């Protein structure tokens, strides 16, 4: 009977066949241990010389790392294994022998591993990170579907830029200029006016010449937009969503979190509501902590966000940023003309901003004025302005960066490991 490693718990005491790769092996005279992986998980295969044909034992001793095999054996429970099961091997058939596999069980430099990203993904740690990424995605769809949101797909090629063109990849669209999307937000606002509550999930691009552990050139964003939702309710959706995906990972990725040695006690605390600090108070806090380089009106850098985050063991909202450092579409504070109704959600443990969100400008004249102040072409945004002409309503939304969120939840130091094939400033291969 063929099965997968993930499904072996259904076949305890039975003989099964699994298509797998040899992740590692060791032998000691009359017994060989094969570390097997099949994509769904990892299991140890035990080959006892006295219990198998001679050719099976010799094959188990000589088989090379990443050789593909069909392995047959009896499934048995094993309390010593984190997985809980092992395979007592009775047969081994080599499908394809791997020769001189480049990533051996030793330490390799990061650049070497990135050059071999297509193979590095096979390692136990990378496998665990990708499984956690998958669970975050699964839980995202579940959360929004259960809460009445409709999935809408905005275009990747756009004729205008939500936040200006300085950090966009430009291309020719026949005889017009076009850009790779840095956000689907504007289109999602249009969708919200049609469907009420919507969300998108797709790739976004930033031509930002940054080499920090928090930045990618191409990354994935989850971007909800909600009609008739104002600032405070927007924050509630964000904290409920983040709590939901963290608890889903804790529930469904225990083995993967264990592989990564993640301190789950820190994740167990992640439950709504989250603390909030205003931009004004954040500036005062940083100045008191000795950050003399930051003053009111400046944007926060990584050290500033980390210092604020370290004062909490939960994600923290920084609210009401100055109008001058935020995009044109954010709604001004009703009682102040110098700040907007926005918030960034900062993850704990130094992972930085994982969400940016705001209430959106819903008044036609104000939005037109803001476009002019930002030197943006009103003709290019004609359709966006029209959303404020035909039944405009208060509305809000946010964007969550998937890779930063996965890096934080999984405890992975660099965001480049939270995406299958990262695009970095100097890396387009593989």
C-alpha positions in Angstrom: 0.0 0.0 0.0 1.4 3.4 -1.0 1.1 6.3 1.5 2.9 9.5 2.5 4.9 10.3 5.6 2.2 12.6 6.7 -0.4 9.8 6.6 1.6 7.0 8.3 -0.3 7.4 11.6 -3.2 5.7 9.8 -1.1 2.6 9.1 0.6 1.6 12.4 1.5 -2.1 12.2 1.0 -2.2 8.5 3.5 -2.6 5.6 3.5 0.5 3.4 5.5 1.9 0.5 6.6 5.5 0.5 8.2 7.4 -2.4 11.0 9.5 -0.7 14.4 11.0 -0.9 17.4 10.2 1.3 17.9 13.3 3.5 20.7 11.8 5.5 21.9 8.4 6.7 24.2 6.7 9.2 25.1 3.0 9.8 26.8 1.0 12.5 27.7 -2.4 11.4 24.5 -4.4 11.5 22.0 -1.5 11.4 21.4 1.4 9.1 19.3 4.5 9.7 17.8 6.4 6.8 16.4 9.9 7.2 13.6 10.0 4.7 11.6 12.9 3.4 8.8 12.9 0.8 7.7 16.6 0.9 4.9 15.9 3.4 7.3 15.3 6.3 10.4 13.5 7.6 10.6 9.9 9.1 13.5 7.6 10.1 13.8 4.3 8.3 15.6 1.6 10.3 17.3 -1.2 8.3 18.4 -4.2 10.3 20.8 -6.5 8.5 19.4 -9.7 10.0 15.8 -8.9 9.0 16.3 -8.0 5.3 17.8 -9.4 2.1 21.6 -8.8 1.8 21.1 -6.6 -1.3 18.6 -4.4 0.6 21.1 -3.9 3.5 23.9 -3.1 1.1 21.8 -0.7 -0.8 20.8 1.1 2.4 24.5 1.4 3.4 25.6 2.7 0.0 22.7 4.9 -0.9 23.6 8.6 -1.3 22.1 11.8 0.0 19.1 13.0 -2.1 18.8 9.7 -4.0 15.1 9.1 -4.7 13.8 5.7 -3.6 10.7 3.6 -3.0 11.0 2.3 0.5 8.8 -0.4 2.0 8.4 -1.2 5.6 6.3 -1.6 8.7 5.0 1.6 10.5 5.5 1.6 14.2 5.1 4.2 16.9 8.3 5.7 18.4 8.2 7.9 21.4 11.8 9.0 20.9 11.0 10.6 17.6 9.5 14.2 17.5 7.4 12.9 14.7 6.2 9.9 16.8 6.7 7.2 14.2 9.4 5.3 12.4 9.6 2.8 9.5 11.0 -0.6 9.9 12.4 -1.1 6.4 11.8 -4.4 4.6 12.6 -3.2 1.0 14.4 -0.5 -0.8 14.3 0.4 -4.5 16.5 3.1 -6.0 14.7 5.3 -8.5 17.5 7.8 -9.3 20.9 8.0 -7.7 22.0 11.5 -6.7 25.8 12.0 -7.2 27.8 14.7 -5.4 24.9 16.5 -3.9 26.3 20.0 -3.2 24.6 20.7 0.2 26.1 18.3 2.6 25.3 17.9 6.3 27.8 20.6 7.4 27.8 24.4 7.7 27.6 26.3 4.4 27.9 30.1 3.8 24.7 32.0 3.2 25.7 33.0 -0.4 26.4 29.4 -1.3 23.0 28.4 0.1 21.2 31.2 -1.7 23.0 30.2 -5.0 21.5 26.7 -4.3 18.2 27.9 -3.1 16.4 25.4 -5.4 18.1 22.6 -3.4 18.3 24.3 0.0 14.5 24.3 0.1 14.8 20.5 0.8 16.4 20.9 4.2 14.5 20.3 7.3 14.6 23.9 8.5 13.5 25.4 5.2 10.8 22.8 4.9 9.5 23.8 8.3 9.5 27.5 7.3 7.6 26.8 4.1 5.0 24.7 6.0 4.5 27.6 8.4 4.1 30.0 5.5 1.5 27.7 4.0 -0.4 27.6 7.3 -0.4 31.4 7.5 -1.8 31.5 4.0 -4.4 28.8 4.7 -5.5 30.6 7.9 -5.7 33.9 6.1 -8.2 32.6 3.6 -10.1 31.0 6.5 -10.3 34.1 8.6 -11.5 36.4 5.8 -13.9 33.9 4.4 -15.4 33.3 7.9 -15.8 37.1 8.4 -17.6 37.9 5.2 -14.8 39.1 2.9 -14.7 38.5 -0.8 -11.4 37.6 -2.5 -10.6 40.1 -5.3 -7.5 40.1 -7.5 -6.1 43.5 -8.4 -3.8 44.0 -11.4 -0.1 43.6 -11.2 0.6 46.0 -14.1 -0.7 49.5 -13.3 -0.7 52.9 -14.9 -0.2 54.8 -11.7 1.5 54.5 -8.4 -0.3 54.5 -5.0 2.7 56.1 -3.3 4.6 57.8 -6.1 7.0 56.3 -8.7 10.4 56.5 -7.0 10.4 52.9 -5.8 8.6 51.3 -8.7 9.8 49.1 -11.5 8.8 50.8 -14.8 8.1 49.0 -18.0 6.6 49.7 -21.4 2.9 48.7 -21.9 2.9 48.9 -25.7 3.1 52.8 -26.2 2.3 53.7 -22.5 4.3 53.7 -19.3 3.3 51.0 -16.8 4.6 49.9 -13.4 4.8 46.6 -11.5 2.4 47.0 -8.6 3.7 48.1 -5.2 0.2 47.7 -3.7 -3.3 46.6 -4.8 -4.9 49.0 -2.4 -6.4 51.6 -4.8 -8.1 48.8 -6.8 -9.3 47.1 -3.6 -11.0 50.4 -2.6 -13.0 50.2 -5.8 -13.8 46.6 -5.0 -14.9 47.5 -1.5 -17.4 50.0 -3.0 -18.9 47.1 -4.9 -18.6 44.2 -2.5 -18.4 45.8 1.0 -15.5 43.8 2.5 -12.8 42.5 0.2 -9.2 41.2 0.4 -6.4 40.5 -2.0 -3.4 38.2 -1.8 -0.7 38.6 -4.3 2.9 39.7 -5.3 4.0 43.3 -4.9 7.3 44.9 -6.0 9.5 47.6 -4.5 12.5 49.0 -6.4 14.1 49.8 -3.0 17.9 49.6 -2.8 17.8 48.1 0.7 19.9 45.2 2.0 18.5 44.8 5.5 17.2 41.5 6.8 13.6 42.9 6.7 13.5 43.8 3.0 12.7 42.0 -0.3 12.3 43.3 -3.8 9.4 41.0 -4.5 7.1 40.0 -1.7 3.5 39.0 -1.0 0.8 41.2 0.6 -2.6 40.5 2.1 -4.6 43.7 1.6 -8.2 44.0 3.0 -10.4 47.0 2.3 -13.7 47.6 4.1 -16.6 50.0 3.3 -18.3 51.7 6.2 -15.4 50.9 8.5 -13.6 53.7 10.3 -10.2 53.9 12.0 -10.8 52.1 15.3 -12.7 49.2 13.8 -9.9 48.8 11.3 -7.5 48.2 14.1 -9.7 45.6 15.6 -9.8 43.6 12.4 -6.0 43.8 12.2 -5.4 42.5 15.7 -8.1 39.8 15.4 -6.5 38.6 12.1 -3.0 38.5 13.4 -4.1 36.7 16.5 -6.0 34.2 14.4 -3.0 33.3 12.2 -0.6 33.0 15.1 -2.9 30.7 17.0 -3.5 28.6 13.8 0.3 28.1 13.4 0.6 27.1 17.1 -2.2 24.6 16.6 -1.2 23.1 13.3 2.5 23.5 13.0 3.8 22.2 16.4 6.3 19.9 14.7 7.7 22.6 12.5 8.0 25.1 15.3 9.9 22.4 17.2 12.3 21.9 14.3 13.0 25.6 14.3 13.5 25.7 18.1 10.9 28.5 18.3 10.0 29.7 21.8 6.2 29.1 21.5 5.6 30.8 24.9 6.1 34.1 23.1 3.6 33.2 20.5 1.0 31.9 23.0 0.7 35.5 24.3 -0.4 36.8 20.9 -4.1 37.4 21.5 -6.2 40.5 20.8 -6.4 43.3 21.9 -2.9 44.7 21.2 -1.4 47.8 22.9 -1.3 51.1 21.2 1.0 54.1 21.4 0.6 57.4 19.5 3.3 58.7 17.3 3.6 61.7 19.6 4.2 59.5 22.7 6.5 57.2 20.7 8.8 60.2 19.9 8.9 61.1 23.6 9.6 57.5 24.6 12.5 57.3 22.1 14.0 60.6 23.2 13.9 59.4 26.8 15.6 56.2 25.7 18.5 58.2 24.3 17.5 58.3 20.6 18.5 61.9 20.1 18.5 61.4 16.3 14.7 61.3 16.0 12.4 64.3 16.2 8.7 65.0 15.5 8.1 64.7 11.8 10.7 62.0 11.2 9.8 58.5 10.1 11.0 55.6 12.3 13.9 53.4 11.3 14.5 49.8 12.3 16.3 50.7 15.6 13.4 52.9 16.6 10.7 50.3 15.9 12.8 47.7 17.7 13.2 49.9 20.8 9.4 50.5 21.0 8.6 46.8 20.4 10.9 45.7 23.2 8.7 47.5 25.7 5.9 45.1 24.9 5.5 41.3 24.6 2.8 41.7 22.0 2.6 43.4 18.6 2.1 47.2 19.2 0.2 49.7 17.1 1.9 53.1 16.5 -0.9 55.4 15.6 -1.5 58.9 14.1 1.7 59.6 12.1 2.4 63.1 10.8 0.6 63.9 7.5 3.9 64.8 5.8 5.4 61.4 6.0 2.4 59.3 4.9 0.7 58.7 1.5 -1.9 61.1 0.0 -4.9 58.8 0.5 -4.9 58.7 4.3 -7.7 60.5 6.2 -6.7 63.4 8.4 -7.4 63.4 12.1 -10.8 65.1 12.7 -9.3 67.3 15.4 -5.8 67.9 14.1 -4.5 68.9 10.7 -1.0 67.6 11.3 -1.6 63.8 11.7 -3.6 61.2 9.9 -5.8 58.3 11.0 -3.2 55.6 10.4 -1.3 52.9 12.3 1.7 50.6 11.8 1.7 47.3 13.6 5.1 46.5 14.9 5.9 42.8 15.6 7.8 41.8 18.8 11.4 40.5 18.9 12.8 43.1 16.5 10.9 42.0 13.3 9.6 45.5 12.6 6.4 46.6 10.8 4.2 43.8 9.6 1.1 45.9 8.9 0.5 49.4 7.6 -3.1 50.6 7.5 -5.4 53.7 7.7 -8.8 55.1 7.2 -8.9 56.4 3.6 -9.8 59.9 2.4 -13.5 59.7 1.3 -14.1 63.4 0.4 -13.6 64.3 -3.3 -12.3 67.8 -2.8 -9.8 66.7 -0.1 -8.5 63.8 -2.2 -8.0 66.1 -5.2 -6.2 68.6 -3.0 -3.9 65.8 -1.6 -3.1 64.6 -5.1 -2.0 68.1 -6.0 0.1 68.5 -2.9 1.9 65.2 -3.8 2.4 66.4 -7.4 0.4 63.4 -8.8 -1.4 63.6 -12.1 -5.1 63.9 -11.5 -5.9 62.4 -14.9 -4.0 59.2 -14.0 -6.2 59.0 -10.8 -9.4 60.0 -12.4 -11.0 56.6 -11.8 -9.9 56.7 -8.1 -11.3 60.2 -7.7 -14.6 59.0 -9.2 -15.0 56.6 -6.2 -15.5 59.8 -4.2 -18.1 61.1 -6.6 -20.6 58.2 -6.7 -21.8 57.3 -3.3 -18.6 57.8 -1.3 -18.5 56.3 2.2 -15.9 56.2 5.1 -13.7 53.2 4.5 -10.5 51.7 5.7 -7.9 49.0 5.0 -4.5 47.7 5.6 -1.7 45.6 4.1 0.2 42.8 5.8 3.5 41.7 4.5 3.5 37.9 4.4 7.3 37.3 4.6 7.9 39.5 7.6 5.0 37.9 9.3 6.3 34.4 8.6 9.8 35.3 9.7 8.4 36.6 13.0 6.1 33.7 13.7 8.7 31.1 12.7 11.6 32.9 14.5 13.6 33.1 11.3 16.3 35.8 11.4 16.2 36.9 7.7 13.1 37.5 5.7 14.9 35.9 2.6 14.2 32.5 4.2 10.4 33.2 4.5 9.9 33.1 0.7 10.7 30.2 -1.7 12.8 32.1 -4.1 13.8 35.6 -2.7 14.5 38.5 -5.0 17.1 40.7 -3.3 19.1 43.8 -4.4 21.8 41.7 -6.0 20.0 38.4 -6.5 17.8 37.3 -9.4 19.1 33.7 -9.5 17.9 31.1 -9.1 
